[in-house]
Amino acid sequence: MTLPHDAETVAPESGSGRSPAGPGGAGSVPGRSPQGAERTAAALADPENRSAPEETPRRAPGPTEATAPGEATAPTEAPGTGPTPEPAKPAAGVRRGRKALWLTLALLTTLLLLALISAGTGAYRIPTADVLASAQYRLGLGGAPLDRVGESVLWNVRLPRVVLALLVGAGLGCAGALMQGVFGNPLAEPGVIGISAGAAVGAVAAIGLGLSFFGNWTITVCAFVAGLITVSSVYLLSRNGGKTEVVTLILTGIAVNAFAGALIGLFVFFADSGQVNQITFWQLGSLAQATWPKVLAVLPCAVAGLLVAPFYARRLDLLALGERPARHLGIDVERLRLALILVVALLTAAAVAVAGVITFIGLLVPHLLRMANGPGHRFLVPGSALAGAVVLVAGDLAARTLAQPAELPLGVLTALIGSPFFFWLLRRTRRKQGGWA
């Protein structure tokens, strides 16, 4: 019986007159092919036919054959009969790796420049050189401090806002990349499973009911806890027979979003005018209330989620093949989905708790990177965190400066930019697929 992988070795090529084994195969003498050995033996047996033309076409010497001095090398085998050339995948992988490296360096450089510009831009102008000098002085690396007002503005107002924008943007961008990988849908974002709406219910309840058991941290804590409770409820409600289907998860998230919207409207109805203004301002999304305590509140959750997320990149690449192939490759799909939903909940709930509802970062950022460097999650997950930080720092800078002395709501600004992008994305997807089924 012939094994499948031995088919090329055993089956002779019709009309070629070759030995079944081929060059370097079984039965060949080192340094000489079977055809060369047969022709040499025939020439020694019949000296008169040494100069006769060969009946079989000559071919180029194999890797173990030597070419006699002065003998011309015959051309290689005809097209279609020679060995298949090696695919160019390693070269493409190297090019993609270099592109990812350059994109990472570009994102880091852009983030650093935007942070410096944002720290010095505002009603009280601080030159970039003075920002660097003050930072060097604080770190004990020389430099010089600013005047009293400049130091207070830079370190108590501007820098907490820049750092908070960086953490919130990184968390939302990374959460969007994870959500799209989990659902296998490029239109997914953290709000799909009700995390943002649930966190908003917690914050609105704290404002509308006048809760203050955690002092200034009450709204933040209530929003974070409500977001985690919401995503846990969505996951448990969508389970059936020990499994969670993506479609059921999305539909459950839509229902929870609608219920959360009704609760928010109920709290607004019973709130007084001052509470209504506070609820409205919080729902629009803003970093105007950024302080170092708020940075410390979101820092542990954001850092934990951002450090854990890249370790799931390879499993997300396998999940992109489909649930059944991923299971055959040893991936526990249910456990992977649960772990990633918890990471997304951690990142999103922490971001919403301190900044309000900021939309489209988780949708827009992963798409831009996927268009730039492909769908591989080894770059997409950390790259989305970097790009999300870049987008939100730039968005916050625009919100503070476009309508001076007033300040635009950050969530409104991101929605104004993200909505046309979402519409373009829908049109592009429909055009590539030839219409919706």
N, C-alpha and C positions, 0 to 999 in steps of 0.2 A: 504493500500500500504506500502511495506517495503522499508525503505531508504537504500542506498548502505552501509553506514557505520554501519548499525544495522544488517548486514547479519550474522555475526558470533554469535551475541547475540540471534537472533530469531531462526535460523535453528538449530534443535537438531542434535546431533551426533548419527549416526546410530550405534546400537548395544552397546551403552555405558550405557543405562539406566539412564542417568543423567537428572536432571531438565533442562529445556531449558535455564534458566537464568544462571546456573553455580554458582560457589562460589561467594558470595558477590553480586549477581545480583539482579534483581527485585524480590520481594516476599520472599527474604531470611531473616531469623531471625538473628539479630546481635549475633555473637559468635557461630553460628551453621549453617551448610550447610543444604539444603533441603533433601539430601540423609540421613544425620545423623538423622534428625528429623523423617523421615519416618521409619527408622529401629528401632528407640527408641519406637515409637508408636506401632509398630508391636510386639515388645518384651513385652511391658507392657500388650498388649491385650492377648497374648498367652504365659503364663509363661513356658509351656513345650518346647517351641521352642526357648528359650533364648540361649541355647548352640548349637543350630543347625548352621551348617556352612552357611555363607551368599552366596546367589546366585550371587550377584554382586561383582565384585572385589573391594577390599579395595584400597583406595588411600591416599596419604599424606594429612594431614590437611591443609586447606587453610590458608590464612593470618589471618582470624578471628576465626579459630577453635583452640581449645586447645586439647592437647594430654594428655590422662589420665596417672597418674604416673605408671611406670612399663610397659606401653604399647609400643610395638615396633612401630617405625615409618615406614609406608609402603613406598616402593619406589615411586618415582614420575612417572608421566605418561609416556607411551611408547614414544620412539622417533617418531617424526613426528606429535604427537597429542598435545604436550604441547605448551606453548607460545613461540613465536619466540624470540630468544635471541636478546638483544639490539646490534646494530651494533657498531663497534669499531671506528667510526669516531671521536668522541671527543678525544680518546687516540691518534689517528693518527694526529689529528690537534695539540694536545699538543706537540707531538714529532716533528712535522714540525716547530712549533713555536720556540721550543728550538733550533732546528738546524739552523733556520734563525738567532736567537740571537747569537749563536756561530759563524756563518759565518760573521755576522756583526762585532763582536768583532775581529775576525781574520783579516778581511779586514782593520779595523781601525788601528790595531797594525802594520800590514804590511805596510800600507801607512805612518804611522809615522816613522817607521824604514827606509823605502826607502827615505823619505824626508830628514832625518838626514844624511844618507849615501850620497845622491846626493849633499847636500849642502857642504859636506866636500871633495868630490872627484873631481879631476881635475888636471890640470897642477900645480896649487898651492894647495898643500895638507893641509887640515885643520882637525885636529883630532875631533872626535865627541864630546869629552868632552869640547873642546874649542868652538865648535858651540853652545852647550848648555849654557856655561858660558857667551858667548856674548849675546845670546838671553835673559838670565836672567838679564844681565846688562841693556839691552835696555828696558826691562819691569820694571825696578826698583826693582827687586827681589834679588839683590845681584849679584854674579858672577863677572866677570872681562872682560874688553874689550880686543880685539886682538890688534896687532900692526896696524899701519896705512894701510899697504897693505892688511893685512888679513881682516880688517873691510870693506875696499872698495870692495874686491873680494866677500866677503860673502854677504854683504847687497846690493850691486849695480849690481852684476852679477849673483851670484848663486841663491839667494832666489827669485828674480823676476822670474827666469826661473822655479824654482820648483813650485811656486804658479801658474804661468801661465799654466804649464803642468797639475797641479791638476784641475784647472778650465776647461781647454779645454777637458781633458779626462773625467771629470765628465759630462760635457755637451754632449759630443758625445755618451757616454755610456747610459745616460738617454734618449737621443733622439732616439737611436736605440731600446731601450725597448718600447718606446711609438709608434714608427713606426710599429714594429712587432705586437703590440696590436691593432693598428688602422686597419692595413691591414689583420690581422688574418693570417699572413704568417711569419714563422720564418726566411725566407731568405730576408726580407725587411731591409733596412737601410736608413738613411737620404738622401743619394745620389739618391735614386730611383725616387723622385719627383723633382729632378733638383736643390735642394738648393745649394749643393756644387758647381755644375757647374755654376750656376748663380752668386754666390759670386766670383768665379774665373774670370768670365767675367768682373765684376766690378773692381777687382784689376788689371787685365791685361789692361783694358782700361785706368785706371789711370796711369799705368806705360808707356804704349805705346803712349798715347797722351801727356804725360808730365804734367799732372794736378798737381797743388800744392796749390789749394785755401784753403785747411785746413792744410797746412804745413806738418809736419810729420804724421798727422792723415789722410791724403788724401786717401791713399790706404785702410786703415781700414774702413773709412766711406763709400767709394765707394763699397767695397766688401759687407759690411753689408746691404746697401740699395739695391744693385743689388740682393742679396739673397732673401730679403723680396719681392721685385717686382717679382722675378721669381716664388716663391711659390704661390703668389697671382694670377699670370697669369695662372699657372697650375691648380689651383683650379677653377678659373672662366671658363677656357676652357673645363674642364671636367664635368661641371654641365649641366644637361639636365632635364627640367621639375621640377626644384627646388630640384633635388636630385643629388648626386654624387656617381657613382658606383666605386668600388675599381678597377676593371679592366680598366675602362676608365681613372681613375686617374693615374694608372701605365703606360699605353700606352702614355698618354699625357706627363708624366715625361720623358719617353724614347725619345720622339720627341724633347722635350725642351733640353734634354742633348745633343742630336746630333746637334741642332742648336747652343747651347752654345759652343760646341767644334769647330764648324765652325767659330764662331766669334773670339774665342781665336786664331785659326790659322791665321785669317785675320789680327789681331793686331800684331801677331808675324811677319808676312810677311812684314808689313810696318815699323816695329821697327828697330832701329839701333842695332849694336852689343852689346853695353852696356845695352840697354833696354831688348834685347833678353836674356842676361845672368841673368838679374834681374827677368824677367818673369819665366825663367826656374827654377831658384832657389826657387822662391815663390811657383811654382806649385809642387815642390818636397816635400814641407812641412818641416818646421823647427821652432825651438824655439830659434835660435841663436840670434835673435834681440829682445829678451825679455827685457823689461824695466818696471819700476813701472807705467809709464803712460799707457802702453799697458795693464797691469794688471787692472788698473782702468777703461780702456775702455771696457774690457770684463766682469768685475765684476758685474755691475748692471744687464746685460742681463742674465748671468749665474745664479746668485743668484735668480732672479725672476723666471726663468724657473724651477730651481731645487726645489724651494719652492712650486710652483704651481702643478708640475707634480704628486706628491704623492696623491693629493686630487682626482685624476681621477682613482686611482687604482681599486676601487670597481666597477666603471662603465666599466672599461676595462675587468674585470672578467666576468661581465654580457654580454658584447659584444662578448666575446669568445664563448658564447653559440650560436651565430648567430644573424643576424640583426633582424629577426622577433621575436624570443624569447626576445631579449633585448627591443624591442619596447613594447611588451606585459608587460614587467616588469617595464615600465615607463621611459625608457631611450630614450631621444631625440638623435637618432643616428647621424643625420645630424649635429646638434649643437655640439655634442661631437667630431665628426670627425674634424670639422672646428677649434674648440678650441685647439685640440691636434696638428693639423698641424701647427697652429700659434706658439704653444710652441716649437715644433720641429724646426720650421724656426728660432725662436729667438735663441735657443741654438746653432744650427748648423751654422747659419750665423755669429754669434759672434765668434765662434771657428775658422771658416775658415778665417775670416777677420784678425785675429792676428797671426795665425799659418800656413796658407796655407792649401792645400788639404791633409788631413790625413785620410786614408781609413781603413776600416775593424774594427775599434774600435766599431762602432755601431752594427756591425754584430756579432763579436766574443764574446764580453762581455756578452750580454744577454743570448746567448746560453750556455755559461759555467755555469752561475747561474741557468738557467732553468734545466740543467742536474743535478746540485747539490741539488736544493731544490724545483723543480717542477715549474709549470707555474703561480702560484699565483702572481698577480702584486703588492700586498701590500708589499712584500719583493723585487720583481724583479725590480721595478722602482727605489727606493732609493739604492738598492744593486747594480744595474748597474751603478749608478753614482759613488759609492765608488770604484767598481771594475774598471771602466773606468779610474778613477784617478790613481789607482794603476798601471794599464797597461801602461799608458802614462808616468808616472814618471819613471817607470822602463825602458820603451823604450827610453826616452830621456837620461837617464843615460847610457844605452848601446850605443846610438848613439854618445855620447861624449867620450866614453872610449874604444870602440872596435878597432878603427882605429887611435889612437892618433899618432901624433898631429893633424891629419885631423879629420873631423867630418862627420859622415854619415847623409844623409837626413832622417829625422824622418819618413816622409811619405813613403819613399822607404823601410825602415826597417819594418814598420807595414804591408806594402803590402807583403813583403817577408814572414812574419810570417802568415799573414791572408789568403793568397791565398791557401796554402796547407790545412789549416783548412777548408776553404770554399769547396774545392774539396772533402775532407773527409766527410764533412757534406752532400754534394750532394749524394755521394755514400751510406752513411748511410741511408738517407731518401729513396733513390731508393730501397735499399735492404729491408727496413721495409715495404714499400708499395707494394713490389712484381713487381716493374717495373713502368715505366711512362705510363700513359694512352695515 
